[in-house]
Every structure is written in structure tokens, then in C-alpha cells.
Amino acid sequence: MPIQFVIDSASDILPEEAARMGITVLPLTVTFGETTYRDSVDLSHREFFEKLAACRDLPTTSQLPPADFADCFEQLTAAGQDVVVITVSSRLSGTYQSATIAAADYPGRVFVVDSLSAAIGQRILLLRGLELAEEGLSAGQIAERLDEEKARIRVMAVIDTLEYLKKGGRISAATALAGTVLSMKPAIEICEGTVSMAGKARGSRQGNLLLRQLMDKYGGANLDEPYALVYSGLNDSHLQKFIAEQSDLWPEQENLPIHSLGCVIGTHVGPGAYGIAFFEK
């Protein structure tokens, strides 16, 4: 029976990418003031960061409701497809719970996987699922394998500015000011489904070294399995500097899987962040 993958837009998979992959992306919403947009549908990643730079207060993001999943599942199963759903971490959003509520009406047809990740971490779990589908596994078997293999996914990034962590109440204004004066670049990881601080460095060069050290802690990126690089904001200059300074990591630098960050994580890290997701060796 054909298998359809469904993922939410916290994965930052763009509509044109979804069309090429043959998957379904359900958009979360982001609200600036009194205006609500569908992530990557009504508001591109670039437009999001343009609005983020101009706004005084942080926007808010909303989880997908069960009804959105129910409508999707009804259409796909009626077309004879089994469904594998990969959601943003249940510890970051209620989207996973919404998907499981809707999936309860389709036993044996719809299988929900909590990625315990987001953004490029969620993306590479999907890519692994597509590989398993090519190998001929059933939807249930794919979901079971992804639940096992997601524990090997590592997601880490360096943040360029502390301003958005301050706005979101994650750090104090005094801490943000001190960090800005000292040019501190904090590093974050997604560990067991939540975002945690992984270290801090002074200046961009030390930030690049810190990211490399975090990668080395897990044995480095396994480039034989899905991996992805990410940047936030209007350009990828910080990421390109990291790639150039750590050139020994990449067998070739021309076709690296580079993607832009969207609203779900971008709201909290702001522009200028860059990072990587990979399966631990």
C-alpha cells in the first residue's frame, strides 16, 4: 500500500521542497500583533525575519489543532495511503498530541512519530523515513524504526545575538547586555526533545571552534546518513564562514544541504544563528 509522509512546518521544509519529495507539510501559525500567518505559506522565511527585525515584541507561534490532522488523514487514507507522521518535539509543542488524537480514528493506517527534535533535526528524520520507504518497509515498520533511530540525531547551533533570548524571557537583560559587550556566542543543543545551552564562546571564530567541539563530542557527523546545515536570517554568511574554517569536515563544499530556519525556532534565536543536524556515528 502506498505510504504518505506528513510533517509539520516546524521542520522548515518549504512548499517547493515538499512537492519534490512527494510529502505533505501542515503549517503552524505565527502571529505578529493582531495578524496571523501560516508558516511558509502566507509568510516566507525571509519575510518572517524582516518582520522579526522590525517588531518590538516577539511573535507567537501556535500548534496544529487535531482538526487539521484529521482532515489530512481522512483525505490520504480515503485515497488508499497509509500515513507516517513526524512531528516537532512534544516537549516544544502540543502538535504531537494533536496528531495522536486525530490518528486514534485510523488504527493500523496512521502512525505518529514524535521526533523529539525540530527544524533540521526533524528534516533528517523525515529523510531517513523516505529511505526506509524505498527499502520497502511498511508504514508501521518505518514508524518503529524512526522511533529507534531518532535517539542518534544531534542538533546543535551557535547563536549570534542574545537579544531574542532576552525578549523571550530565557535570559535576563543584564545577562544579555554583558554577553553583547563581551561578544559572547552561546551554543545550543536539542537534547531529549528540549533546547539546552551547550556552551559559550567569545567571538565568531571561537564560536566556530565550539560548534566543531560539540560535533567531535559525538564522533563527528556521519555524512553517509542524512544531515543538514541551517542558518537563520536574511543570509548565510556566518554559516559559510564556519564551513570554510572547518573545511576538513566536508568532502566537497559545493552541494552541501543548506537550509533556512523558519519561525518556530527562529523566533527564539533571531538572525545570524547557524548549525548542523546529523546522525551520531
C-alpha positions, 0 to 999 in steps of 0.5 A: 500500500502506498505510504504518505509522509506528513510533517509539520512546518516546524521542520522548515521544509518549504512548499517547493521542497515538499512537492519534490519529495512527494510529502505533505507539510501542515503549517503552524501559525505565527502571529505578529500583533493582531495578524496571523500567518501560516508558516511558509505559506502566507509568510516566507522565511525571509519575510518572517525575519524582516518582520522579526527585525522590525517588531518590538515584541516577539511573535507567537507561534501556535500548534496544529489543532487535531482538526487539521490532522484529521482532515489530512488523514481522512483525505490520504487514507480515503485515497488508499495511503497509509500515513507516517507522521513526524512531528516537532518535539512534544516537549516544544509543542502540543502538535504531537498530541494533536496528531495522536488524537486525530490518528486514534480514528485510523488504527493500523493506517496512521502512525505518529512519530514524535521526533523529539527534535525540530527544524533540521533535526526533524528534516533528517528524520523525515529523510531517513523515513523516505529511505526506509520507504524505498527499502520497502518497509511498511508504514508501521515498520518505518514508524518503529524504526524512526522511533529507534533511530531518532535517539542518534540525531544531534542538533546543535547551533551557535547563536549570534545575538542574545537579544531574542533570548532576552525578549523571550524571557530565557535570559535576563537583560543584564545577562544579555547586555554583558554577553553583547559587550563581551561578544559572547556566542552561546551554543545550543543543543536539542537534547531529549526533545528540549533546547539546552545551552551547550556552551559559550564562546567569545567571538565568531571564530571561537564560536566556530571552534565550539560548534566543531567541539560539540560535533567531535563530542559525538564522533563527528557527523556521519555524512553517509546518513542524512544531515543538514546545515541551517542558518537563520536570517536574511543570509548565510554568511556566518554559516559559510564562514564556519564551513570554510574554517572547518573545511576538513569536515566536508568532502566537497563544499559545493552541494552541501544541504543548506537550509533556512530556519523558519519561525518556530525556532527562529523566533527564539534565536533571531538572525545570524544563528547557524548549525548542523543536524546529523546522525551520531556515528 
